[in-house]
């Protein structure tokens, strides 16, 4: 599908690679989890802030549960 979409947008695919699963944990989700935990303490009496933090927590929880079913890839393209 992507090989059809990329040329259809006027690009030529030069290369692509998939990010390793641990990149998401080490570089994104673990620091995010730490920050959420800190902010929960800071805003423990603010229901609106806690609701926003719960939304962010849901993303982490969904990735933890379903990480085998999705991932991220980078595509190197050149304008045709």
C-alpha positions as CSV (number, residue, x, y, z in Angstrom):
1,X,0.0,0.0,0.0
2,X,2.7,2.5,0.9
3,X,4.6,1.7,-2.3
4,X,1.5,2.9,-4.2
5,X,0.9,5.9,-2.0
6,X,4.4,7.3,-2.0
7,X,4.7,7.5,-5.8
8,X,1.1,8.8,-5.9
9,X,2.2,11.7,-3.8
10,X,5.1,12.5,-6.2
11,X,7.9,10.8,-4.3
12,X,10.4,8.0,-4.9
13,X,11.1,5.6,-2.0
14,X,14.8,5.4,-1.4
15,X,14.8,3.3,1.8
16,X,12.9,2.6,4.9
17,X,13.5,1.0,8.4
18,X,11.4,0.0,11.4
19,X,12.2,1.5,14.8
20,X,13.1,-1.1,17.4
21,X,10.4,-1.6,20.0
22,X,12.7,-0.6,22.9
23,X,13.2,2.8,21.3
24,X,9.6,3.7,22.3
25,X,10.1,2.6,25.9
26,X,13.5,4.1,26.5
27,X,13.2,7.3,24.6
28,X,9.5,8.1,25.0
29,X,7.2,6.1,27.3
30,X,9.5,5.7,30.3
31,X,10.3,9.4,30.6
32,X,6.6,10.2,29.9
33,X,5.6,7.8,32.7
34,X,8.0,9.4,35.1
35,X,6.7,12.9,34.3
36,X,3.1,11.8,34.6
37,X,3.8,10.3,38.0
38,X,5.4,13.6,39.1
39,X,2.6,15.7,37.8
40,X,0.0,13.5,39.5
41,X,1.6,14.5,42.8
42,X,1.8,18.2,41.9
43,X,-1.8,18.4,40.7
44,X,-3.3,15.8,43.1
45,X,-6.1,18.3,44.0
46,X,-6.9,19.4,40.5
47,X,-9.4,17.1,38.8
48,X,-9.1,18.7,35.4
49,X,-5.3,18.2,35.4
50,X,-5.6,14.7,36.6
51,X,-8.1,13.9,33.8
52,X,-5.6,15.1,31.2
53,X,-2.9,13.0,32.9
54,X,-5.2,10.0,32.8
55,X,-5.5,10.5,29.0
56,X,-1.8,10.4,28.6
57,X,-1.6,7.3,30.9
58,X,-4.1,5.6,28.6
59,X,-1.7,5.9,25.7
60,X,1.1,4.2,27.6
61,X,-1.2,1.5,28.8
62,X,-2.5,0.8,25.3
63,X,1.0,0.6,23.9
64,X,2.1,-1.7,26.7
65,X,-0.9,-4.0,26.0
66,X,-0.8,-3.9,22.2
67,X,2.8,-3.2,21.3
68,X,3.1,-6.4,19.3
69,X,0.5,-5.2,16.8
70,X,1.9,-1.9,15.8
71,X,5.1,0.1,15.5
72,X,6.8,2.9,13.7
73,X,8.8,3.1,10.5
74,X,10.8,5.8,8.8
75,X,10.8,6.3,5.0
76,X,13.5,8.1,3.1
77,X,12.0,9.7,0.0
78,X,13.0,11.9,-2.8
79,X,10.8,14.3,-4.8
80,X,10.2,12.6,-8.2
